[in-house]
Amino acid sequence: MLSRILDRIHTPSLAVEYVLFHEMLHLRYPAEHTGARRCVHTRDFKIAEREFERLAEAKLLLRAL
């Protein structure tokens, strides 16, 4: 389920595409647990996330929503 903000007609498609990409990465790189600590954005996750073209632009769009 996506946020209602992302379901608006004026929401840039790049923002939606990035969020879907980001969420799919969570399936590929599950959270790691070290004792009581949980890391959902692991090193490998962050490396893979950088493969998204226009990453910086997409993050700026999301901050503006």
PDB file with one MODEL, atoms N, CA, C and O in Angstrom:
MODEL        1
ATOM      1  N   MET A   1       0.848  -1.171   0.000  1.00  0.00           N
ATOM      2  CA  MET A   1       0.000   0.000   0.000  1.00  0.00           C
ATOM      3  C   MET A   1       0.895   1.235   0.000  1.00  0.00           C
ATOM      4  O   MET A   1       1.844   1.336   0.777  1.00  0.00           O
ATOM      5  N   LEU A   2       0.574   2.157  -0.877  1.00  0.00           N
ATOM      6  CA  LEU A   2       1.318   3.414  -0.929  1.00  0.00           C
ATOM      7  C   LEU A   2       0.590   4.497  -0.145  1.00  0.00           C
ATOM      8  O   LEU A   2      -0.603   4.383   0.138  1.00  0.00           O
ATOM      9  N   SER A   3       1.301   5.512   0.191  1.00  0.00           N
ATOM     10  CA  SER A   3       0.714   6.665   0.855  1.00  0.00           C
ATOM     11  C   SER A   3      -0.294   7.349  -0.070  1.00  0.00           C
ATOM     12  O   SER A   3      -0.132   7.334  -1.290  1.00  0.00           O
ATOM     13  N   ARG A   4      -1.307   7.932   0.500  1.00  0.00           N
ATOM     14  CA  ARG A   4      -2.293   8.678  -0.300  1.00  0.00           C
ATOM     15  C   ARG A   4      -1.643   9.844  -1.038  1.00  0.00           C
ATOM     16  O   ARG A   4      -2.088  10.238  -2.116  1.00  0.00           O
ATOM     17  N   ILE A   5      -0.599  10.380  -0.449  1.00  0.00           N
ATOM     18  CA  ILE A   5       0.126  11.488  -1.090  1.00  0.00           C
ATOM     19  C   ILE A   5       0.691  11.033  -2.438  1.00  0.00           C
ATOM     20  O   ILE A   5       0.693  11.793  -3.406  1.00  0.00           O
ATOM     21  N   LEU A   6       1.168   9.793  -2.490  1.00  0.00           N
ATOM     22  CA  LEU A   6       1.750   9.278  -3.723  1.00  0.00           C
ATOM     23  C   LEU A   6       0.693   8.905  -4.753  1.00  0.00           C
ATOM     24  O   LEU A   6       1.013   8.698  -5.924  1.00  0.00           O
ATOM     25  N   ASP A   7      -0.545   8.819  -4.333  1.00  0.00           N
ATOM     26  CA  ASP A   7      -1.638   8.427  -5.219  1.00  0.00           C
ATOM     27  C   ASP A   7      -2.335   9.639  -5.849  1.00  0.00           C
ATOM     28  O   ASP A   7      -3.317   9.481  -6.574  1.00  0.00           O
ATOM     29  N   ARG A   8      -1.844  10.814  -5.582  1.00  0.00           N
ATOM     30  CA  ARG A   8      -2.450  12.021  -6.158  1.00  0.00           C
ATOM     31  C   ARG A   8      -2.006  12.215  -7.602  1.00  0.00           C
ATOM     32  O   ARG A   8      -0.887  11.851  -7.963  1.00  0.00           O
ATOM     33  N   ILE A   9      -2.857  12.771  -8.406  1.00  0.00           N
ATOM     34  CA  ILE A   9      -2.576  12.945  -9.839  1.00  0.00           C
ATOM     35  C   ILE A   9      -1.370  13.849 -10.101  1.00  0.00           C
ATOM     36  O   ILE A   9      -0.675  13.682 -11.102  1.00  0.00           O
ATOM     37  N   HIS A  10      -1.126  14.792  -9.214  1.00  0.00           N
ATOM     38  CA  HIS A  10      -0.028  15.743  -9.433  1.00  0.00           C
ATOM     39  C   HIS A  10       1.291  15.289  -8.826  1.00  0.00           C
ATOM     40  O   HIS A  10       2.300  15.984  -8.945  1.00  0.00           O
ATOM     41  N   THR A  11       1.294  14.131  -8.178  1.00  0.00           N
ATOM     42  CA  THR A  11       2.538  13.614  -7.623  1.00  0.00           C
ATOM     43  C   THR A  11       3.437  13.158  -8.777  1.00  0.00           C
ATOM     44  O   THR A  11       3.000  12.381  -9.626  1.00  0.00           O
ATOM     45  N   PRO A  12       4.664  13.625  -8.816  1.00  0.00           N
ATOM     46  CA  PRO A  12       5.560  13.244  -9.909  1.00  0.00           C
ATOM     47  C   PRO A  12       5.788  11.728  -9.945  1.00  0.00           C
ATOM     48  O   PRO A  12       5.993  11.098  -8.908  1.00  0.00           O
ATOM     49  N   SER A  13       5.750  11.166 -11.123  1.00  0.00           N
ATOM     50  CA  SER A  13       5.921   9.716 -11.258  1.00  0.00           C
ATOM     51  C   SER A  13       7.304   9.277 -10.777  1.00  0.00           C
ATOM     52  O   SER A  13       7.464   8.151 -10.307  1.00  0.00           O
ATOM     53  N   LEU A  14       8.287  10.139 -10.890  1.00  0.00           N
ATOM     54  CA  LEU A  14       9.627   9.794 -10.412  1.00  0.00           C
ATOM     55  C   LEU A  14       9.607   9.504  -8.911  1.00  0.00           C
ATOM     56  O   LEU A  14      10.290   8.590  -8.448  1.00  0.00           O
ATOM     57  N   ALA A  15       8.843  10.264  -8.163  1.00  0.00           N
ATOM     58  CA  ALA A  15       8.749  10.035  -6.724  1.00  0.00           C
ATOM     59  C   ALA A  15       8.127   8.674  -6.429  1.00  0.00           C
ATOM     60  O   ALA A  15       8.602   7.948  -5.556  1.00  0.00           O
ATOM     61  N   VAL A  16       7.081   8.333  -7.145  1.00  0.00           N
ATOM     62  CA  VAL A  16       6.415   7.042  -6.953  1.00  0.00           C
ATOM     63  C   VAL A  16       7.351   5.902  -7.353  1.00  0.00           C
ATOM     64  O   VAL A  16       7.453   4.901  -6.643  1.00  0.00           O
ATOM     65  N   GLU A  17       8.024   6.053  -8.473  1.00  0.00           N
ATOM     66  CA  GLU A  17       8.950   5.019  -8.944  1.00  0.00           C
ATOM     67  C   GLU A  17      10.056   4.777  -7.920  1.00  0.00           C
ATOM     68  O   GLU A  17      10.429   3.633  -7.659  1.00  0.00           O
ATOM     69  N   TYR A  18      10.575   5.849  -7.346  1.00  0.00           N
ATOM     70  CA  TYR A  18      11.639   5.703  -6.348  1.00  0.00           C
ATOM     71  C   TYR A  18      11.123   4.978  -5.109  1.00  0.00           C
ATOM     72  O   TYR A  18      11.789   4.071  -4.609  1.00  0.00           O
ATOM     73  N   VAL A  19       9.965   5.354  -4.611  1.00  0.00           N
ATOM     74  CA  VAL A  19       9.418   4.713  -3.416  1.00  0.00           C
ATOM     75  C   VAL A  19       9.208   3.217  -3.661  1.00  0.00           C
ATOM     76  O   VAL A  19       9.525   2.396  -2.800  1.00  0.00           O
ATOM     77  N   LEU A  20       8.681   2.868  -4.816  1.00  0.00           N
ATOM     78  CA  LEU A  20       8.491   1.448  -5.138  1.00  0.00           C
ATOM     79  C   LEU A  20       9.840   0.729  -5.214  1.00  0.00           C
ATOM     80  O   LEU A  20       9.973  -0.381  -4.700  1.00  0.00           O
ATOM     81  N   PHE A  21      10.824   1.336  -5.839  1.00  0.00           N
ATOM     82  CA  PHE A  21      12.165   0.759  -5.918  1.00  0.00           C
ATOM     83  C   PHE A  21      12.731   0.547  -4.516  1.00  0.00           C
ATOM     84  O   PHE A  21      13.261  -0.520  -4.204  1.00  0.00           O
ATOM     85  N   HIS A  22      12.612   1.567  -3.683  1.00  0.00           N
ATOM     86  CA  HIS A  22      13.117   1.516  -2.310  1.00  0.00           C
ATOM     87  C   HIS A  22      12.450   0.381  -1.535  1.00  0.00           C
ATOM     88  O   HIS A  22      13.124  -0.393  -0.854  1.00  0.00           O
ATOM     89  N   GLU A  23      11.142   0.287  -1.641  1.00  0.00           N
ATOM     90  CA  GLU A  23      10.415  -0.755  -0.908  1.00  0.00           C
ATOM     91  C   GLU A  23      10.746  -2.148  -1.420  1.00  0.00           C
ATOM     92  O   GLU A  23      10.793  -3.096  -0.636  1.00  0.00           O
ATOM     93  N   MET A  24      10.974  -2.290  -2.717  1.00  0.00           N
ATOM     94  CA  MET A  24      11.361  -3.594  -3.253  1.00  0.00           C
ATOM     95  C   MET A  24      12.752  -3.995  -2.769  1.00  0.00           C
ATOM     96  O   MET A  24      13.037  -5.182  -2.608  1.00  0.00           O
ATOM     97  N   LEU A  25      13.612  -3.015  -2.540  1.00  0.00           N
ATOM     98  CA  LEU A  25      14.936  -3.323  -2.001  1.00  0.00           C
ATOM     99  C   LEU A  25      14.828  -3.948  -0.611  1.00  0.00           C
ATOM    100  O   LEU A  25      15.678  -4.751  -0.226  1.00  0.00           O
ATOM    101  N   HIS A  26      13.803  -3.592   0.135  1.00  0.00           N
ATOM    102  CA  HIS A  26      13.615  -4.196   1.456  1.00  0.00           C
ATOM    103  C   HIS A  26      13.358  -5.695   1.344  1.00  0.00           C
ATOM    104  O   HIS A  26      13.691  -6.447   2.259  1.00  0.00           O
ATOM    105  N   LEU A  27      12.775  -6.134   0.243  1.00  0.00           N
ATOM    106  CA  LEU A  27      12.574  -7.570   0.027  1.00  0.00           C
ATOM    107  C   LEU A  27      13.900  -8.257  -0.299  1.00  0.00           C
ATOM    108  O   LEU A  27      14.159  -9.375   0.147  1.00  0.00           O
ATOM    109  N   ARG A  28      14.717  -7.585  -1.069  1.00  0.00           N
ATOM    110  CA  ARG A  28      16.001  -8.155  -1.480  1.00  0.00           C
ATOM    111  C   ARG A  28      17.034  -8.112  -0.363  1.00  0.00           C
ATOM    112  O   ARG A  28      17.860  -9.016  -0.238  1.00  0.00           O
ATOM    113  N   TYR A  29      16.986  -7.063   0.444  1.00  0.00           N
ATOM    114  CA  TYR A  29      17.942  -6.875   1.542  1.00  0.00           C
ATOM    115  C   TYR A  29      17.172  -6.719   2.859  1.00  0.00           C
ATOM    116  O   TYR A  29      16.938  -5.599   3.313  1.00  0.00           O
ATOM    117  N   PRO A  30      16.783  -7.831   3.464  1.00  0.00           N
ATOM    118  CA  PRO A  30      15.995  -7.752   4.699  1.00  0.00           C
ATOM    119  C   PRO A  30      16.787  -7.134   5.853  1.00  0.00           C
ATOM    120  O   PRO A  30      18.012  -7.026   5.801  1.00  0.00           O
ATOM    121  N   ALA A  31      16.069  -6.740   6.875  1.00  0.00           N
ATOM    122  CA  ALA A  31      16.687  -6.127   8.047  1.00  0.00           C
ATOM    123  C   ALA A  31      17.666  -7.103   8.692  1.00  0.00           C
ATOM    124  O   ALA A  31      17.458  -8.316   8.689  1.00  0.00           O
ATOM    125  N   GLU A  32      18.725  -6.544   9.237  1.00  0.00           N
ATOM    126  CA  GLU A  32      19.705  -7.328   9.979  1.00  0.00           C
ATOM    127  C   GLU A  32      19.551  -7.020  11.451  1.00  0.00           C
ATOM    128  O   GLU A  32      19.311  -5.878  11.842  1.00  0.00           O
ATOM    129  N   HIS A  33      19.691  -8.052  12.263  1.00  0.00           N
ATOM    130  CA  HIS A  33      19.543  -7.903  13.717  1.00  0.00           C
ATOM    131  C   HIS A  33      20.867  -8.231  14.400  1.00  0.00           C
ATOM    132  O   HIS A  33      21.481  -9.269  14.153  1.00  0.00           O
ATOM    133  N   THR A  34      21.277  -7.327  15.252  1.00  0.00           N
ATOM    134  CA  THR A  34      22.470  -7.532  16.073  1.00  0.00           C
ATOM    135  C   THR A  34      22.053  -7.289  17.512  1.00  0.00           C
ATOM    136  O   THR A  34      21.976  -6.147  17.964  1.00  0.00           O
ATOM    137  N   GLY A  35      21.788  -8.359  18.217  1.00  0.00           N
ATOM    138  CA  GLY A  35      21.277  -8.210  19.577  1.00  0.00           C
ATOM    139  C   GLY A  35      19.910  -7.547  19.523  1.00  0.00           C
ATOM    140  O   GLY A  35      19.010  -8.029  18.835  1.00  0.00           O
ATOM    141  N   ALA A  36      19.753  -6.454  20.240  1.00  0.00           N
ATOM    142  CA  ALA A  36      18.486  -5.728  20.255  1.00  0.00           C
ATOM    143  C   ALA A  36      18.408  -4.686  19.136  1.00  0.00           C
ATOM    144  O   ALA A  36      17.369  -4.057  18.937  1.00  0.00           O
ATOM    145  N   ARG A  37      19.499  -4.512  18.420  1.00  0.00           N
ATOM    146  CA  ARG A  37      19.555  -3.493  17.362  1.00  0.00           C
ATOM    147  C   ARG A  37      19.075  -4.067  16.027  1.00  0.00           C
ATOM    148  O   ARG A  37      19.429  -5.188  15.660  1.00  0.00           O
ATOM    149  N   ARG A  38      18.270  -3.290  15.311  1.00  0.00           N
ATOM    150  CA  ARG A  38      17.729  -3.685  14.011  1.00  0.00           C
ATOM    151  C   ARG A  38      18.144  -2.652  12.972  1.00  0.00           C
ATOM    152  O   ARG A  38      17.917  -1.456  13.159  1.00  0.00           O
ATOM    153  N   CYS A  39      18.750  -3.105  11.881  1.00  0.00           N
ATOM    154  CA  CYS A  39      19.202  -2.207  10.815  1.00  0.00           C
ATOM    155  C   CYS A  39      18.412  -2.532   9.552  1.00  0.00           C
ATOM    156  O   CYS A  39      18.579  -3.609   8.980  1.00  0.00           O
ATOM    157  N   VAL A  40      17.561  -1.623   9.114  1.00  0.00           N
ATOM    158  CA  VAL A  40      16.732  -1.868   7.932  1.00  0.00           C
ATOM    159  C   VAL A  40      17.378  -1.353   6.650  1.00  0.00           C
ATOM    160  O   VAL A  40      17.056  -1.826   5.560  1.00  0.00           O
ATOM    161  N   HIS A  41      18.280  -0.394   6.771  1.00  0.00           N
ATOM    162  CA  HIS A  41      19.004   0.131   5.607  1.00  0.00           C
ATOM    163  C   HIS A  41      20.473  -0.259   5.754  1.00  0.00           C
ATOM    164  O   HIS A  41      21.318   0.536   6.166  1.00  0.00           O
ATOM    165  N   THR A  42      20.738  -1.505   5.403  1.00  0.00           N
ATOM    166  CA  THR A  42      22.077  -2.050   5.533  1.00  0.00           C
ATOM    167  C   THR A  42      23.016  -1.425   4.504  1.00  0.00           C
ATOM    168  O   THR A  42      22.591  -0.690   3.613  1.00  0.00           O
ATOM    169  N   ARG A  43      24.286  -1.732   4.649  1.00  0.00           N
ATOM    170  CA  ARG A  43      25.286  -1.235   3.701  1.00  0.00           C
ATOM    171  C   ARG A  43      24.937  -1.687   2.285  1.00  0.00           C
ATOM    172  O   ARG A  43      24.964  -0.884   1.353  1.00  0.00           O
ATOM    173  N   ASP A  44      24.611  -2.969   2.122  1.00  0.00           N
ATOM    174  CA  ASP A  44      24.261  -3.495   0.802  1.00  0.00           C
ATOM    175  C   ASP A  44      23.001  -2.835   0.254  1.00  0.00           C
ATOM    176  O   ASP A  44      22.897  -2.585  -0.947  1.00  0.00           O
ATOM    177  N   PHE A  45      22.046  -2.557   1.133  1.00  0.00           N
ATOM    178  CA  PHE A  45      20.814  -1.872   0.736  1.00  0.00           C
ATOM    179  C   PHE A  45      21.157  -0.498   0.166  1.00  0.00           C
ATOM    180  O   PHE A  45      20.677  -0.126  -0.905  1.00  0.00           O
ATOM    181  N   LYS A  46      21.981   0.245   0.879  1.00  0.00           N
ATOM    182  CA  LYS A  46      22.334   1.600   0.457  1.00  0.00           C
ATOM    183  C   LYS A  46      23.112   1.602  -0.861  1.00  0.00           C
ATOM    184  O   LYS A  46      22.924   2.486  -1.696  1.00  0.00           O
ATOM    185  N   ILE A  47      23.978   0.617  -1.041  1.00  0.00           N
ATOM    186  CA  ILE A  47      24.728   0.508  -2.292  1.00  0.00           C
ATOM    187  C   ILE A  47      23.765   0.256  -3.447  1.00  0.00           C
ATOM    188  O   ILE A  47      23.873   0.884  -4.500  1.00  0.00           O
ATOM    189  N   ALA A  48      22.821  -0.668  -3.246  1.00  0.00           N
ATOM    190  CA  ALA A  48      21.845  -0.989  -4.295  1.00  0.00           C
ATOM    191  C   ALA A  48      20.932   0.199  -4.577  1.00  0.00           C
ATOM    192  O   ALA A  48      20.540   0.423  -5.722  1.00  0.00           O
ATOM    193  N   GLU A  49      20.596   0.957  -3.544  1.00  0.00           N
ATOM    194  CA  GLU A  49      19.708   2.111  -3.720  1.00  0.00           C
ATOM    195  C   GLU A  49      20.344   3.158  -4.629  1.00  0.00           C
ATOM    196  O   GLU A  49      19.640   3.851  -5.364  1.00  0.00           O
ATOM    197  N   ARG A  50      21.649   3.275  -4.583  1.00  0.00           N
ATOM    198  CA  ARG A  50      22.362   4.250  -5.416  1.00  0.00           C
ATOM    199  C   ARG A  50      22.258   3.937  -6.904  1.00  0.00           C
ATOM    200  O   ARG A  50      22.579   4.781  -7.741  1.00  0.00           O
ATOM    201  N   GLU A  51      21.813   2.732  -7.238  1.00  0.00           N
ATOM    202  CA  GLU A  51      21.643   2.356  -8.641  1.00  0.00           C
ATOM    203  C   GLU A  51      20.414   3.020  -9.273  1.00  0.00           C
ATOM    204  O   GLU A  51      20.260   3.007 -10.494  1.00  0.00           O
ATOM    205  N   PHE A  52      19.547   3.598  -8.444  1.00  0.00           N
ATOM    206  CA  PHE A  52      18.361   4.269  -8.963  1.00  0.00           C
ATOM    207  C   PHE A  52      18.790   5.561  -9.658  1.00  0.00           C
ATOM    208  O   PHE A  52      19.349   6.462  -9.033  1.00  0.00           O
ATOM    209  N   GLU A  53      18.520   5.633 -10.945  1.00  0.00           N
ATOM    210  CA  GLU A  53      18.856   6.850 -11.681  1.00  0.00           C
ATOM    211  C   GLU A  53      18.036   8.014 -11.128  1.00  0.00           C
ATOM    212  O   GLU A  53      16.865   7.847 -10.785  1.00  0.00           O
ATOM    213  N   ARG A  54      18.636   9.154 -11.045  1.00  0.00           N
ATOM    214  CA  ARG A  54      17.973  10.375 -10.566  1.00  0.00           C
ATOM    215  C   ARG A  54      17.575  10.254  -9.092  1.00  0.00           C
ATOM    216  O   ARG A  54      16.553  10.794  -8.670  1.00  0.00           O
ATOM    217  N   LEU A  55      18.398   9.536  -8.316  1.00  0.00           N
ATOM    218  CA  LEU A  55      18.128   9.331  -6.892  1.00  0.00           C
ATOM    219  C   LEU A  55      17.988  10.655  -6.145  1.00  0.00           C
ATOM    220  O   LEU A  55      17.024  10.854  -5.406  1.00  0.00           O
ATOM    221  N   ALA A  56      18.935  11.548  -6.335  1.00  0.00           N
ATOM    222  CA  ALA A  56      18.908  12.831  -5.625  1.00  0.00           C
ATOM    223  C   ALA A  56      17.658  13.624  -5.978  1.00  0.00           C
ATOM    224  O   ALA A  56      17.027  14.220  -5.104  1.00  0.00           O
ATOM    225  N   GLU A  57      17.305  13.632  -7.244  1.00  0.00           N
ATOM    226  CA  GLU A  57      16.104  14.355  -7.687  1.00  0.00           C
ATOM    227  C   GLU A  57      14.842  13.750  -7.066  1.00  0.00           C
ATOM    228  O   GLU A  57      13.951  14.481  -6.634  1.00  0.00           O
ATOM    229  N   ALA A  58      14.768  12.436  -7.021  1.00  0.00           N
ATOM    230  CA  ALA A  58      13.599  11.769  -6.447  1.00  0.00           C
ATOM    231  C   ALA A  58      13.463  12.086  -4.964  1.00  0.00           C
ATOM    232  O   ALA A  58      12.357  12.313  -4.473  1.00  0.00           O
ATOM    233  N   LYS A  59      14.585  12.103  -4.250  1.00  0.00           N
ATOM    234  CA  LYS A  59      14.534  12.419  -2.809  1.00  0.00           C
ATOM    235  C   LYS A  59      14.086  13.860  -2.575  1.00  0.00           C
ATOM    236  O   LYS A  59      13.347  14.139  -1.631  1.00  0.00           O
ATOM    237  N   LEU A  60      14.536  14.771  -3.436  1.00  0.00           N
ATOM    238  CA  LEU A  60      14.090  16.157  -3.308  1.00  0.00           C
ATOM    239  C   LEU A  60      12.573  16.279  -3.547  1.00  0.00           C
ATOM    240  O   LEU A  60      11.882  17.022  -2.848  1.00  0.00           O
ATOM    241  N   LEU A  61      12.081  15.552  -4.525  1.00  0.00           N
ATOM    242  CA  LEU A  61      10.638  15.566  -4.807  1.00  0.00           C
ATOM    243  C   LEU A  61       9.843  15.054  -3.612  1.00  0.00           C
ATOM    244  O   LEU A  61       8.799  15.610  -3.270  1.00  0.00           O
ATOM    245  N   LEU A  62      10.335  14.000  -2.983  1.00  0.00           N
ATOM    246  CA  LEU A  62       9.625  13.439  -1.821  1.00  0.00           C
ATOM    247  C   LEU A  62       9.630  14.421  -0.658  1.00  0.00           C
ATOM    248  O   LEU A  62       8.631  14.540   0.051  1.00  0.00           O
ATOM    249  N   ARG A  63      10.725  15.117  -0.453  1.00  0.00           N
ATOM    250  CA  ARG A  63      10.779  16.099   0.642  1.00  0.00           C
ATOM    251  C   ARG A  63       9.781  17.229   0.420  1.00  0.00           C
ATOM    252  O   ARG A  63       9.275  17.813   1.379  1.00  0.00           O
ATOM    253  N   ALA A  64       9.500  17.536  -0.839  1.00  0.00           N
ATOM    254  CA  ALA A  64       8.586  18.638  -1.159  1.00  0.00           C
ATOM    255  C   ALA A  64       7.123  18.253  -1.042  1.00  0.00           C
ATOM    256  O   ALA A  64       6.254  19.125  -1.013  1.00  0.00           O
ATOM    257  N   LEU A  65       6.837  16.959  -0.974  1.00  0.00           N
ATOM    258  CA  LEU A  65       5.430  16.519  -0.909  1.00  0.00           C
ATOM    259  C   LEU A  65       4.817  16.745   0.457  1.00  0.00           C
ATOM    260  O   LEU A  65       3.647  16.429   0.669  1.00  0.00           O
TER     261      LEU A  65
ENDMDL
END
